[in-house]
Amino acid sequence: MSAKKQKGHHGIYQRGNTWYWESWIEGVRYRRRIGRDIPRQLALDIARKYRVEILGGNYGYGTKAKDVSFEDARTQFETWAAANKKPRTAHSYLECLRRLAESFSGKRLSQLSSFHVEGHRQGRIKAGARVRANREVAVLKNMFNRCREWELFDGANPVESVKLTKEPKQRLRFLDREEEDRLLAKCTEPLKTMVLIGVHCGLRLASEGLTLRWADLDFRLKTLSVQASYAKTGVSRAIPMNSLVLAALTRLPRHSDYVFAKPNGMPFRVVQGFRAACRRAGLHDVTPHTLRHTFATRLIENGVDLRTVQELGGWSNLKMLERYGHVTPSRKAEAVERLVPPNVPAPEMRKLVTA
């Protein structure tokens, strides 16, 4: 239950049935639990006693609260993220914290309230960063929780009561067969094979495709394995390779442990040439992740059950697949056409229409 703070009255507030006291005295923040199920007046009397004792030099009643500056908390959180999160996630955290620092630099964590966090969120929305604002608020909430866990801060998390902006569900971009053919026609190796494993194996190309090693491929069993250390969910998975993928991988040269490597044997860090190939193919709003969307869409359209799709693509839960519920216009047309009674001669069909 959120804290019900009552300003004035020596800084007492209630959380559930328990009273707390919190106050700044001579530049130091103090906080202490007063008691549970006691009258408000008694809580006020105890709070006054705390204050008098502290001003008199007796710190037995008031416990100095743990508090750090935003900058110190940011440094600790960035160090933790670099050690515990994947590089792309850690980089995203850094960017969010950079934006948050524009609003909160120079403040201590105890000085940040839900009002301040909401102000940052609203400002970012006005700047046209509606979705990014949600990410930044989520990172700030995580940072507060970590600081509490590390005993750097013992106050309430001001982000708890801040509601995120509802994000519109956008239609996911995926490739139809003709678009896939156009893209492949404009790709050279190894980009062409990267595209194929994205469309036909559903790999996250940046994290799972570019880190793929020849040892992860079993040409006898026709399977491709994604190692847990590179999977977003931290769980390894094996994906069957169809004939197109097998043929493409067989043709690739092997001059490194990595499947997709530069001439010096080092793996590619980005999917090089993808944007240019899309431009030459006349494709718009297409990214490497579009290939993964295509993989899921085609499986679902071909009647593959969601549990199997989840395992093949390495999604953390079935709810993640709800966004792939769209179907192509041609599939919709086919579905409606099935409503027509079978084996009805044209003259009889005209009678049905004119009846």
C-alpha positions as CSV (number, residue, x, y, z in Angstrom):
1,M,0.0,0.0,0.0
2,S,1.4,3.4,-0.9
3,A,2.5,5.7,1.9
4,K,0.0,8.4,3.0
5,K,2.2,11.3,3.8
6,Q,0.8,14.2,5.9
7,K,2.9,17.3,5.5
8,G,3.7,19.3,8.6
9,H,2.9,17.6,11.8
10,H,6.7,16.8,12.3
11,G,6.9,14.6,9.2
12,I,4.7,11.7,10.2
13,Y,2.9,9.6,7.6
14,Q,1.1,6.3,7.5
15,R,1.7,3.2,5.4
16,G,-1.0,0.7,5.9
17,N,-1.6,0.6,9.7
18,T,1.9,1.7,10.5
19,W,3.1,5.2,11.3
20,Y,6.5,6.5,10.2
21,W,8.5,9.6,10.8
22,E,10.7,11.3,8.3
23,S,12.4,14.7,8.6
24,W,15.3,16.9,7.5
25,I,17.2,18.3,10.5
26,E,20.2,20.6,9.9
27,G,20.7,19.2,6.4
28,V,20.5,15.5,7.4
29,R,17.5,13.3,6.6
30,Y,16.2,11.1,9.4
31,R,13.6,8.3,9.1
32,R,12.2,5.9,11.7
33,R,9.2,3.5,12.2
34,I,7.0,4.9,15.0
35,G,4.5,2.0,15.6
36,R,1.6,0.0,14.3
37,D,-2.1,0.5,15.2
38,I,-1.5,3.6,17.4
39,P,-3.5,6.8,17.5
40,R,-2.4,9.7,15.3
41,Q,-1.9,12.0,18.2
42,L,0.5,9.5,19.9
43,A,2.5,9.2,16.7
44,L,2.8,13.1,16.7
45,D,4.0,13.1,20.3
46,I,6.6,10.4,19.5
47,A,7.8,12.4,16.4
48,R,8.2,15.5,18.5
49,K,10.3,13.5,20.9
50,Y,12.5,12.2,18.2
51,R,13.1,15.8,16.9
52,V,13.9,17.1,20.4
53,E,16.3,14.3,21.1
54,I,18.2,14.8,17.8
55,L,18.5,18.6,18.3
56,G,19.8,17.9,21.8
57,G,22.6,15.7,20.4
58,N,21.1,12.3,21.2
59,Y,20.9,10.2,18.1
60,G,19.4,7.2,19.8
61,Y,15.9,7.9,18.6
62,G,16.5,9.2,15.1
63,T,18.3,6.9,12.7
64,K,20.2,8.6,10.0
65,A,18.7,7.6,6.7
66,K,20.7,6.1,3.9
67,D,20.8,8.4,0.9
68,V,23.0,8.9,-2.2
69,S,23.2,11.4,-5.0
70,F,21.6,10.6,-8.3
71,E,25.1,10.6,-9.9
72,D,26.4,8.1,-7.4
73,A,23.4,5.9,-7.9
74,R,23.8,6.2,-11.6
75,T,27.4,5.1,-11.5
76,Q,26.7,2.1,-9.3
77,F,23.7,1.1,-11.5
78,E,25.7,1.4,-14.7
79,T,28.5,-0.8,-13.3
80,W,25.9,-3.4,-12.3
81,A,24.3,-3.3,-15.8
82,A,27.6,-3.7,-17.6
83,A,28.4,-6.8,-15.5
84,N,25.0,-8.4,-15.5
85,K,23.2,-7.4,-18.7
86,K,23.8,-8.1,-22.4
87,P,25.8,-5.3,-24.1
88,R,22.8,-4.0,-26.0
89,T,20.7,-3.8,-22.9
90,A,23.4,-2.1,-20.9
91,H,23.8,0.4,-23.7
92,S,20.1,1.1,-23.6
93,Y,20.3,1.7,-19.9
94,L,23.1,4.2,-20.4
95,E,21.1,6.2,-22.9
96,C,18.1,6.2,-20.5
97,L,20.2,7.3,-17.6
98,R,21.7,10.1,-19.7
99,R,18.2,11.5,-20.4
100,L,17.2,11.1,-16.7
101,A,20.3,13.0,-15.6
102,E,19.0,16.0,-17.6
103,S,16.2,16.1,-15.1
104,F,17.7,14.8,-11.9
105,S,21.4,15.6,-11.9
106,G,22.5,17.5,-8.7
107,K,19.7,15.9,-6.6
108,R,19.8,13.2,-4.0
109,L,17.5,10.2,-4.3
110,S,15.6,11.4,-1.3
111,Q,14.7,14.6,-3.1
112,L,13.0,12.8,-5.9
113,S,9.3,12.4,-5.6
114,S,6.7,10.9,-7.9
115,F,5.8,14.5,-8.9
116,H,9.4,15.0,-10.2
117,V,9.3,11.7,-12.1
118,E,6.0,12.5,-13.6
119,G,7.4,15.9,-14.7
120,H,10.2,14.1,-16.5
121,R,7.8,11.7,-18.2
122,Q,5.5,14.5,-19.4
123,G,8.4,16.5,-20.7
124,R,9.7,13.6,-22.8
125,I,6.2,13.0,-24.1
126,K,5.9,16.6,-25.2
127,A,9.3,16.2,-26.9
128,G,7.8,13.3,-29.0
129,A,9.5,10.5,-27.1
130,R,6.3,8.8,-25.8
131,V,7.6,5.2,-25.9
132,R,11.1,6.2,-24.8
133,A,9.7,8.0,-21.8
134,N,8.3,4.6,-20.6
135,R,11.7,3.0,-20.9
136,E,13.4,5.8,-19.0
137,V,10.9,5.6,-16.1
138,A,11.3,1.8,-16.0
139,V,15.1,2.2,-15.7
140,L,14.7,4.7,-13.0
141,K,12.4,2.4,-11.1
142,N,15.0,-0.4,-11.5
143,M,17.8,1.9,-10.3
144,F,15.9,2.8,-7.1
145,N,15.1,-0.8,-6.3
146,R,18.8,-1.8,-6.8
147,C,19.9,1.0,-4.5
148,R,17.5,-0.2,-1.8
149,E,18.8,-3.7,-2.3
150,W,22.4,-2.5,-2.0
151,E,21.5,-0.5,1.2
152,L,22.5,2.8,-0.5
153,F,19.0,4.2,0.0
154,D,16.2,3.3,2.4
155,G,13.4,5.6,1.3
156,A,10.4,4.8,-0.8
157,N,10.7,4.3,-4.5
158,P,8.9,7.4,-6.0
159,V,8.4,5.6,-9.3
160,E,6.0,3.0,-7.9
161,S,3.0,5.3,-8.2
162,V,3.9,6.7,-11.7
163,K,1.8,5.1,-14.4
164,L,3.4,4.4,-17.8
165,T,1.9,5.8,-20.9
166,K,-0.2,3.2,-22.8
167,E,1.7,2.3,-26.0
168,P,-0.4,1.8,-29.1
169,K,-0.2,-1.7,-30.6
170,Q,1.3,-1.2,-34.0
171,R,1.0,-3.7,-36.8
172,L,4.3,-5.6,-37.1
173,R,6.1,-5.4,-40.4
174,F,6.8,-8.7,-42.1
175,L,7.8,-9.8,-45.6
176,D,5.6,-11.6,-48.1
177,R,7.2,-14.1,-50.4
178,E,7.6,-11.6,-53.2
179,E,9.3,-9.1,-50.9
180,E,11.6,-11.8,-49.6
181,D,12.6,-12.8,-53.1
182,R,13.3,-9.1,-54.0
183,L,15.5,-8.7,-50.9
184,L,17.5,-11.9,-51.5
185,A,18.1,-10.8,-55.1
186,K,19.8,-7.6,-53.8
187,C,22.0,-9.4,-51.2
188,T,25.5,-10.8,-51.6
189,E,27.1,-13.3,-49.2
190,P,27.2,-13.6,-46.3
191,L,24.2,-11.2,-46.0
192,K,22.0,-13.5,-48.2
193,T,22.5,-16.4,-45.7
194,M,21.9,-14.1,-42.8
195,V,18.5,-13.1,-44.3
196,L,17.6,-16.8,-44.8
197,I,18.3,-17.8,-41.2
198,G,16.3,-14.8,-40.0
199,V,13.3,-15.7,-42.1
200,H,13.5,-19.5,-41.9
201,C,15.0,-20.0,-38.4
202,G,13.7,-16.9,-36.6
203,L,17.1,-15.9,-35.1
204,R,17.6,-12.5,-33.6
205,L,20.3,-11.6,-36.0
206,A,22.3,-9.1,-33.9
207,S,22.6,-11.3,-30.8
208,E,22.0,-14.8,-32.0
209,G,22.9,-14.8,-35.7
210,L,26.2,-13.0,-35.7
211,T,27.4,-15.0,-32.7
212,L,26.6,-18.3,-34.4
213,R,29.6,-20.7,-34.6
214,W,30.1,-23.7,-36.9
215,A,30.1,-25.9,-33.7
216,D,26.4,-24.8,-33.2
217,L,25.4,-26.5,-36.5
218,D,24.6,-30.2,-36.8
219,F,24.4,-31.0,-40.5
220,R,23.6,-34.7,-39.8
221,L,20.6,-33.9,-37.6
222,K,19.9,-30.7,-39.6
223,T,19.6,-28.5,-36.5
224,L,20.9,-25.1,-35.5
225,S,21.5,-24.4,-31.8
226,V,21.3,-21.0,-30.1
227,Q,23.5,-21.0,-27.0
228,A,22.0,-19.8,-23.7
229,S,24.6,-17.1,-23.3
230,Y,23.3,-15.4,-26.5
231,A,19.6,-16.1,-26.2
232,K,17.5,-13.2,-24.9
233,T,15.7,-15.5,-22.5
234,G,19.0,-17.1,-21.3
235,V,17.7,-20.6,-22.5
236,S,19.4,-22.5,-25.3
237,R,17.2,-23.9,-28.1
238,A,17.6,-26.1,-31.2
239,I,15.9,-25.1,-34.5
240,P,15.5,-27.5,-37.4
241,M,17.2,-26.2,-40.6
242,N,15.1,-26.5,-43.8
243,S,16.6,-27.3,-47.2
244,L,17.1,-23.6,-48.1
245,V,19.1,-22.9,-45.0
246,L,21.1,-26.1,-45.3
247,A,22.1,-25.3,-48.9
248,A,23.0,-21.7,-48.0
249,L,25.2,-22.7,-45.0
250,T,26.9,-25.5,-46.9
251,R,28.1,-23.0,-49.5
252,L,29.6,-20.5,-47.0
253,P,33.4,-20.6,-46.7
254,R,34.8,-21.7,-43.3
255,H,37.8,-19.4,-42.4
256,S,36.8,-18.9,-38.7
257,D,35.0,-20.5,-35.8
258,Y,32.2,-18.0,-36.5
259,V,29.7,-18.7,-39.3
260,F,29.5,-15.0,-40.3
261,A,33.1,-13.7,-40.1
262,K,35.2,-11.1,-41.7
263,P,38.3,-12.2,-43.8
264,N,40.4,-11.7,-40.6
265,G,38.3,-14.3,-38.8
266,M,36.5,-11.9,-36.5
267,P,32.7,-12.0,-36.3
268,F,30.6,-9.2,-37.8
269,R,29.3,-6.8,-35.1
270,V,26.4,-5.5,-37.2
271,V,24.3,-6.9,-40.1
272,Q,26.3,-5.1,-42.7
273,G,24.7,-4.0,-45.9
274,F,21.1,-4.8,-44.8
275,R,19.7,-1.3,-45.1
276,A,21.3,-0.7,-48.5
277,A,19.9,-4.1,-49.8
278,C,16.4,-3.1,-48.6
279,R,16.7,0.3,-50.4
280,R,17.8,-1.4,-53.6
281,A,14.9,-3.9,-53.3
282,G,12.4,-1.0,-52.8
283,L,11.5,-2.1,-49.3
284,H,10.5,0.4,-46.6
285,D,10.3,0.1,-42.8
286,V,12.2,-3.1,-42.8
287,T,14.9,-4.0,-40.2
288,P,16.8,-7.2,-39.4
289,H,14.1,-7.9,-36.8
290,T,11.5,-7.9,-39.5
291,L,12.9,-11.2,-40.6
292,R,12.0,-12.7,-37.2
293,H,8.5,-11.3,-37.4
294,T,8.2,-13.0,-40.8
295,F,9.3,-16.3,-39.3
296,A,6.6,-16.2,-36.6
297,T,3.9,-14.9,-39.0
298,R,4.4,-17.7,-41.6
299,L,4.5,-20.4,-38.9
300,I,1.2,-19.2,-37.4
301,E,-0.4,-18.8,-40.8
302,N,0.5,-22.3,-41.7
303,G,-1.3,-23.7,-38.7
304,V,1.7,-24.3,-36.4
305,D,0.5,-24.2,-32.8
306,L,1.7,-21.3,-30.6
307,R,3.6,-23.5,-28.1
308,T,5.8,-24.9,-31.0
309,V,6.3,-21.4,-32.4
310,Q,7.3,-20.2,-28.9
311,E,9.9,-22.9,-28.6
312,L,11.3,-22.4,-32.1
313,G,11.7,-18.7,-31.7
314,G,12.7,-18.6,-28.0
315,W,9.9,-16.3,-26.8
316,S,9.6,-16.1,-23.0
317,N,5.8,-16.6,-23.0
318,L,2.9,-17.2,-25.2
319,K,1.5,-13.7,-24.6
320,M,4.5,-12.4,-26.7
321,L,3.0,-14.2,-29.7
322,E,-0.4,-12.4,-29.6
323,R,1.0,-9.6,-31.7
324,Y,1.6,-12.1,-34.5
325,G,-2.1,-12.8,-34.8
326,H,-2.3,-10.7,-38.0
327,V,-2.7,-12.5,-41.4
328,T,-2.0,-11.4,-44.9
329,P,-4.8,-10.1,-47.2
330,S,-4.5,-13.1,-49.4
331,R,-5.1,-15.4,-46.5
332,K,-8.1,-13.4,-45.5
333,A,-9.5,-13.7,-49.0
334,E,-8.9,-17.5,-49.0
335,A,-10.7,-17.8,-45.7
336,V,-13.8,-15.9,-46.9
337,E,-13.9,-17.9,-50.2
338,R,-14.2,-21.1,-48.2
339,L,-17.7,-19.9,-47.2
340,V,-18.9,-20.5,-50.7
341,P,-20.7,-23.9,-50.9
342,P,-18.6,-26.5,-52.8
343,N,-19.5,-28.0,-56.1
344,V,-22.3,-25.5,-56.9
345,P,-22.7,-25.0,-60.7
346,A,-22.7,-21.4,-61.9
347,P,-26.4,-21.3,-62.8
348,E,-27.3,-22.5,-59.3
349,M,-24.9,-19.9,-57.8
350,R,-26.7,-17.2,-59.7
351,K,-30.0,-18.4,-58.3
352,L,-28.6,-18.2,-54.8
353,V,-27.5,-14.6,-55.4
354,T,-30.8,-13.5,-57.0
355,A,-33.2,-15.3,-54.7
